[in-house]
Amino acid sequence: MVDSYNDRPVYKQEGAENYIYYSSASASWLVGTVVGHQYGWLRNGSTAASSARWLPDLSSGWEYRPLVRGEDSLTSWQSDDGTLRIEALRDVEKVTELIRDIKNAAEVD
């Protein structure tokens, strides 16, 4: 958690510029690069989203925007991936160490 917006926490992806925040205008949690912006690439606008105070309360209901650009790409949300979810990494240090090892191995080869 790096801040708060609309009386809810704002989460930031470590090492990147992606944020997860609650938008009261759309009554949904969004993933995007600008906190407060209404255009993200992931969202949770389920009934539970409007009452969820913390991101871990939302285990389902996530939708995504297709990468293919078209006339309706800004308004079309897809919910056909039942496995899509957002969760905190349980062991950030181990993941960071693994990524570092992979990068170091690639440099050696």
MDTraj code that builds the backbone (N, CA, C; nanometers):
import mdtraj as md
import numpy as np

residues = "MET VAL ASP SER TYR ASN ASP ARG PRO VAL TYR LYS GLN GLU GLY ALA GLU ASN TYR ILE TYR TYR SER SER ALA SER ALA SER TRP LEU VAL GLY THR VAL VAL GLY HIS GLN TYR GLY TRP LEU ARG ASN GLY SER THR ALA ALA SER SER ALA ARG TRP LEU PRO ASP LEU SER SER GLY TRP GLU TYR ARG PRO LEU VAL ARG GLY GLU ASP SER LEU THR SER TRP GLN SER ASP ASP GLY THR LEU ARG ILE GLU ALA LEU ARG ASP VAL GLU LYS VAL THR GLU LEU ILE ARG ASP ILE LYS ASN ALA ALA GLU VAL ASP".split()
xyz = np.array([
    [0.0840, -0.1170, 0.0000],
    [0.0000, 0.0000, 0.0000],
    [0.0890, 0.1241, 0.0000],
    [0.0615, 0.2170, -0.0924],
    [0.1452, 0.3358, -0.1017],
    [0.0706, 0.4648, -0.0703],
    [-0.0612, 0.4603, -0.0709],
    [-0.1402, 0.5810, -0.0491],
    [-0.2850, 0.5396, -0.0293],
    [-0.3731, 0.6391, -0.0275],
    [-0.5163, 0.6090, -0.0260],
    [-0.5859, 0.7014, -0.1254],
    [-0.6993, 0.6550, -0.1758],
    [-0.7784, 0.7296, -0.2733],
    [-0.9230, 0.6846, -0.2557],
    [-1.0147, 0.7777, -0.2508],
    [-1.1554, 0.7455, -0.2264],
    [-1.1737, 0.6623, -0.0998],
    [-1.0963, 0.6971, 0.0025],
    [-1.1053, 0.6333, 0.1333],
    [-1.0736, 0.4831, 0.1309],
    [-0.9893, 0.4442, 0.0345],
    [-0.9457, 0.3047, 0.0236],
    [-0.7968, 0.3035, -0.0102],
    [-0.7291, 0.1927, 0.0165],
    [-0.5847, 0.1882, -0.0106],
    [-0.5529, 0.1902, -0.1597],
    [-0.4353, 0.2416, -0.1919],
    [-0.3805, 0.2360, -0.3279],
    [-0.2587, 0.1456, -0.3214],
    [-0.2530, 0.0489, -0.4126],
    [-0.1409, -0.0436, -0.4193],
    [-0.0590, -0.0129, -0.5434],
    [0.0727, -0.0280, -0.5340],
    [0.1610, -0.0021, -0.6477],
    [0.2430, -0.1270, -0.6756],
    [0.2551, -0.1593, -0.8030],
    [0.3383, -0.2725, -0.8436],
    [0.4839, -0.2369, -0.8189],
    [0.5553, -0.3223, -0.7496],
    [0.6953, -0.2965, -0.7197],
    [0.7759, -0.2944, -0.8488],
    [0.8554, -0.1902, -0.8672],
    [0.9410, -0.1787, -0.9840],
    [0.8703, -0.1394, -1.1115],
    [0.7467, -0.0943, -1.1018],
    [0.6710, -0.0559, -1.2217],
    [0.5766, 0.0593, -1.1868],
    [0.5004, 0.1033, -1.2832],
    [0.4101, 0.2165, -1.2626],
    [0.2630, 0.1768, -1.2711],
    [0.2293, 0.0583, -1.2241],
    [0.0913, 0.0129, -1.2235],
    [0.0335, 0.0262, -1.0836],
    [-0.0897, 0.0738, -1.0767],
    [-0.1569, 0.0948, -0.9493],
    [-0.2901, 0.0213, -0.9475],
    [-0.3328, -0.0179, -0.8295],
    [-0.4673, -0.0708, -0.8081],
    [-0.5350, 0.0268, -0.7132],
    [-0.6501, 0.0771, -0.7528],
    [-0.7200, 0.1776, -0.6738],
    [-0.8701, 0.1638, -0.6941],
    [-0.9462, 0.2200, -0.6004],
    [-1.0914, 0.2164, -0.6080],
    [-1.1418, 0.3462, -0.6697],
    [-1.2294, 0.3340, -0.7681],
    [-1.2912, 0.4503, -0.8312],
    [-1.4360, 0.4600, -0.7858],
    [-1.4694, 0.5648, -0.7126],
    [-1.6079, 0.5816, -0.6700],
    [-1.6973, 0.6195, -0.7881],
    [-1.6412, 0.6821, -0.8913],
    [-1.7195, 0.7208, -1.0088],
    [-1.7754, 0.5983, -1.0814],
    [-1.6969, 0.4903, -1.0869],
    [-1.7435, 0.3696, -1.1544],
    [-1.7769, 0.2576, -1.0558],
    [-1.7641, 0.2846, -0.9269],
    [-1.7889, 0.1852, -0.8211],
    [-1.7136, 0.0553, -0.8497],
    [-1.5855, 0.0707, -0.8839],
    [-1.5050, -0.0469, -0.9162],
    [-1.3592, -0.0243, -0.8787],
    [-1.2885, -0.1352, -0.8605],
    [-1.1435, -0.1325, -0.8424],
    [-1.0822, -0.1408, -0.9810],
    [-0.9814, -0.0595, -1.0078],
    [-0.9169, -0.0556, -1.1388],
    [-0.7668, -0.0766, -1.1265],
    [-0.7070, -0.1301, -1.2318],
    [-0.5620, -0.1398, -1.2438],
    [-0.5231, -0.0521, -1.3612],
    [-0.4357, 0.0456, -1.3362],
    [-0.3910, 0.1359, -1.4415],
    [-0.2672, 0.2114, -1.3976],
    [-0.2194, 0.2997, -1.4836],
    [-0.0964, 0.3728, -1.4539],
    [-0.1193, 0.5069, -1.3864],
    [-0.2441, 0.5554, -1.3851],
    [-0.2740, 0.6841, -1.3235],
    [-0.3871, 0.6659, -1.2226],
    [-0.3577, 0.6878, -1.0957],
    [-0.4592, 0.6742, -0.9919],
    [-0.5699, 0.7761, -1.0170],
    [-0.6929, 0.7293, -1.0184],
    [-0.8080, 0.8156, -1.0407],
    [-0.8561, 0.8184, -1.1839],
    [-0.7736, 0.7719, -1.2750],
    [-0.8123, 0.7684, -1.4167],
    [-0.9169, 0.6599, -1.4358],
    [-1.0142, 0.6831, -1.5220],
    [-1.1223, 0.5875, -1.5424],
    [-1.0902, 0.4785, -1.6440],
    [-0.9719, 0.4828, -1.7063],
    [-0.9362, 0.3851, -1.8086],
    [-0.8194, 0.2995, -1.7622],
    [-0.8503, 0.1792, -1.7210],
    [-0.7487, 0.0830, -1.6819],
    [-0.7614, -0.0397, -1.7693],
    [-0.6816, -0.1417, -1.7411],
    [-0.6913, -0.2644, -1.8214],
    [-0.7463, -0.3818, -1.7426],
    [-0.7584, -0.3661, -1.6120],
    [-0.8277, -0.4642, -1.5291],
    [-0.9247, -0.3889, -1.4399],
    [-1.0381, -0.4517, -1.4106],
    [-1.1320, -0.3888, -1.3177],
    [-1.2142, -0.4951, -1.2473],
    [-1.2668, -0.4554, -1.1326],
    [-1.3616, -0.5379, -1.0609],
    [-1.4786, -0.4478, -1.0259],
    [-1.5850, -0.4628, -1.1003],
    [-1.7052, -0.3833, -1.0786],
    [-1.8179, -0.4673, -1.0219],
    [-1.7833, -0.5781, -0.9587],
    [-1.8844, -0.6672, -0.9016],
    [-1.9579, -0.5974, -0.7878],
    [-2.0660, -0.6569, -0.7455],
    [-2.1421, -0.6021, -0.6330],
    [-2.0549, -0.5897, -0.5097],
    [-1.9664, -0.6864, -0.4906],
    [-1.8768, -0.6849, -0.3740],
    [-1.7752, -0.5713, -0.3806],
    [-1.7418, -0.5238, -0.5013],
    [-1.6378, -0.4214, -0.5171],
    [-1.6754, -0.2904, -0.4484],
    [-1.8012, -0.2523, -0.4577],
    [-1.8401, -0.1227, -0.4018],
    [-1.8328, -0.1204, -0.2498],
    [-1.8434, -0.2368, -0.1862],
    [-1.8358, -0.2395, -0.0402],
    [-1.7008, -0.2881, 0.0117],
    [-1.6156, -0.3396, -0.0764],
    [-1.4843, -0.3901, -0.0334],
    [-1.3942, -0.2750, 0.0098],
    [-1.3412, -0.2835, 0.1287],
    [-1.2508, -0.1801, 0.1795],
    [-1.1059, -0.2135, 0.1490],
    [-1.0771, -0.3404, 0.1262],
    [-0.9409, -0.3870, 0.1014],
    [-0.9422, -0.4792, -0.0184],
    [-0.8404, -0.4733, -0.0988],
    [-0.8302, -0.5560, -0.2176],
    [-0.8418, -0.7061, -0.1904],
    [-0.7840, -0.7590, -0.0822],
    [-0.7955, -0.9038, -0.0593],
    [-0.9397, -0.9528, -0.0433],
    [-1.0345, -0.8627, -0.0220],
    [-1.1742, -0.9027, -0.0098],
    [-1.2353, -0.9441, -0.1433],
    [-1.1658, -0.9194, -0.2544],
    [-1.2198, -0.9477, -0.3878],
    [-1.1488, -1.0668, -0.4510],
    [-1.2012, -1.1836, -0.4314],
    [-1.1380, -1.3034, -0.4862],
    [-1.1911, -1.3394, -0.6246],
    [-1.2975, -1.2744, -0.6692],
    [-1.3526, -1.3009, -0.8022],
    [-1.4150, -1.1724, -0.8570],
    [-1.4592, -1.1779, -0.9831],
    [-1.5250, -1.0630, -1.0435],
    [-1.4344, -0.9753, -1.1279],
    [-1.3103, -1.0186, -1.1518],
    [-1.2166, -0.9374, -1.2293],
    [-1.2430, -0.9510, -1.3789],
    [-1.2332, -0.8391, -1.4499],
    [-1.2503, -0.8333, -1.5947],
    [-1.1274, -0.7676, -1.6552],
    [-1.1049, -0.7905, -1.7848],
    [-0.9891, -0.7315, -1.8521],
    [-1.0319, -0.6712, -1.9851],
    [-0.9497, -0.5790, -2.0339],
    [-0.9691, -0.5229, -2.1678],
    [-0.8844, -0.6034, -2.2651],
    [-0.9410, -0.6366, -2.3788],
    [-0.8603, -0.7078, -2.4789],
    [-0.7478, -0.6190, -2.5307],
    [-0.6364, -0.6803, -2.5686],
    [-0.5238, -0.6040, -2.6222],
    [-0.5487, -0.5553, -2.7640],
    [-0.6403, -0.6198, -2.8352],
    [-0.6708, -0.5810, -2.9725],
    [-0.7462, -0.4482, -2.9705],
    [-0.6936, -0.3522, -3.0429],
    [-0.7557, -0.2199, -3.0476],
    [-0.8656, -0.2172, -3.1536],
    [-0.9740, -0.1575, -3.1204],
    [-1.0850, -0.1443, -3.2134],
    [-1.1747, -0.0315, -3.1677],
    [-1.2851, -0.0148, -3.2355],
    [-1.3767, 0.0943, -3.2014],
    [-1.4304, 0.0830, -3.0599],
    [-1.4573, -0.0391, -3.0158],
    [-1.5157, -0.0563, -2.8831],
    [-1.4148, -0.1009, -2.7774],
    [-1.2850, -0.0904, -2.8061],
    [-1.1839, -0.1409, -2.7124],
    [-1.1814, -0.0646, -2.5803],
    [-1.2232, 0.0619, -2.5801],
    [-1.2228, 0.1384, -2.4553],
    [-1.3445, 0.1085, -2.3689],
    [-1.4465, 0.0482, -2.4272],
    [-1.5668, 0.0212, -2.3506],
    [-1.5949, -0.1268, -2.3325],
    [-1.5209, -0.2133, -2.4011],
    [-1.5494, -0.3564, -2.3902],
    [-1.4636, -0.4213, -2.2819],
    [-1.5289, -0.4843, -2.1893],
    [-1.4623, -0.5585, -2.0834],
    [-1.4950, -0.7055, -2.1003],
    [-1.3970, -0.7903, -2.0816],
    [-1.4144, -0.9345, -2.0957],
    [-1.4107, -0.9999, -1.9580],
    [-1.5006, -1.0927, -1.9376],
    [-1.5033, -1.1640, -1.8091],
    [-1.5010, -1.3149, -1.8310],
    [-1.4438, -1.3569, -1.9423],
    [-1.4451, -1.4981, -1.9778],
    [-1.3313, -1.5796, -1.9163],
    [-1.2471, -1.5183, -1.8357],
    [-1.1368, -1.5894, -1.7722],
    [-1.1678, -1.6051, -1.6236],
    [-1.2230, -1.7189, -1.5876],
    [-1.2603, -1.7441, -1.4490],
    [-1.1427, -1.7581, -1.3540],
    [-1.0207, -1.7684, -1.4086],
    [-0.9024, -1.7827, -1.3232],
    [-0.8379, -1.6487, -1.2900],
    [-0.8829, -1.5421, -1.3537],
    [-0.8230, -1.4104, -1.3318],
    [-0.8513, -1.3622, -1.1905],
    [-0.7441, -1.3319, -1.1183],
    [-0.7571, -1.2782, -0.9834],
    [-0.6322, -1.1987, -0.9504],
    [-0.6427, -1.1146, -0.8524],
    [-0.5298, -1.0349, -0.8061],
    [-0.5068, -1.0709, -0.6610],
    [-0.3822, -1.1030, -0.6303],
    [-0.3494, -1.1358, -0.4925],
    [-0.2075, -1.0904, -0.4621],
    [-0.1824, -1.0675, -0.3359],
    [-0.0495, -1.0251, -0.2928],
    [0.0468, -1.1424, -0.3004],
    [0.1708, -1.1125, -0.3315],
    [0.2732, -1.2164, -0.3286],
    [0.2966, -1.2560, -0.1836],
    [0.3038, -1.3818, -0.1615],
    [0.3182, -1.4304, -0.0246],
    [0.4624, -1.4176, 0.0270],
    [0.5574, -1.4315, -0.0611],
    [0.6964, -1.4272, -0.0179],
    [0.7772, -1.3437, -0.1171],
    [0.7670, -1.2140, -0.1042],
    [0.8281, -1.1215, -0.1984],
    [0.9793, -1.1400, -0.2062],
    [1.0448, -1.1630, -0.0928],
    [1.1907, -1.1784, -0.0956],
    [1.2328, -1.2982, -0.1798],
    [1.1626, -1.4102, -0.1681],
    [1.1977, -1.5286, -0.2461],
    [1.1758, -1.5040, -0.3954],
    [1.0684, -1.4354, -0.4296],
    [1.0403, -1.4057, -0.5703],
    [1.1478, -1.3122, -0.6251],
    [1.1831, -1.2099, -0.5501],
    [1.2869, -1.1158, -0.5924],
    [1.4202, -1.1877, -0.6118],
    [1.4538, -1.2764, -0.5200],
    [1.5784, -1.3531, -0.5308],
    [1.5756, -1.4439, -0.6540],
    [1.4634, -1.5064, -0.6807],
    [1.4496, -1.5934, -0.7976],
    [1.4672, -1.5143, -0.9273],
    [1.4066, -1.3978, -0.9353],
    [1.4206, -1.3125, -1.0541],
    [1.5653, -1.2717, -1.0727],
    [1.6319, -1.2343, -0.9642],
    [1.7733, -1.1958, -0.9712],
    [1.8584, -1.3132, -1.0202],
    [1.8312, -1.4340, -0.9697],
    [1.9056, -1.5526, -1.0128],
    [1.8853, -1.5802, -1.1617],
    [1.7629, -1.5637, -1.2089],
    [1.7335, -1.5871, -1.3505],
    [1.8085, -1.4859, -1.4374],
    [1.8085, -1.3599, -1.3968],
    [1.8797, -1.2569, -1.4717],
    [2.0301, -1.2846, -1.4730],
    [2.0850, -1.3221, -1.3579],
    [2.2278, -1.3519, -1.3499],
    [2.2638, -1.4722, -1.4352],
    [2.1790, -1.5728, -1.4376],
    [2.2052, -1.6913, -1.5198],
    [2.2019, -1.6561, -1.6669],
    [2.1130, -1.5665, -1.7065],
    [2.1058, -1.5256, -1.8471],
    [2.2288, -1.4482, -1.8884],
    [2.2864, -1.3698, -1.7968],
    [2.4073, -1.2930, -1.8277],
    [2.5282, -1.3837, -1.8416],
    [2.5322, -1.4950, -1.7683],
    [2.6446, -1.5875, -1.7710],
    [2.6437, -1.6683, -1.8997],
    [2.5246, -1.7056, -1.9457],
    [2.5132, -1.7889, -2.0667],
    [2.5486, -1.7116, -2.1863],
])
top = md.Topology()
chain = top.add_chain()
for i, resn in enumerate(residues, 1):
    res = top.add_residue(resn, chain, resSeq=i)
    for name in ("N", "CA", "C"):
        top.add_atom(name, md.element.get_by_symbol(name[0]), res)
traj = md.Trajectory(xyz[None], top)
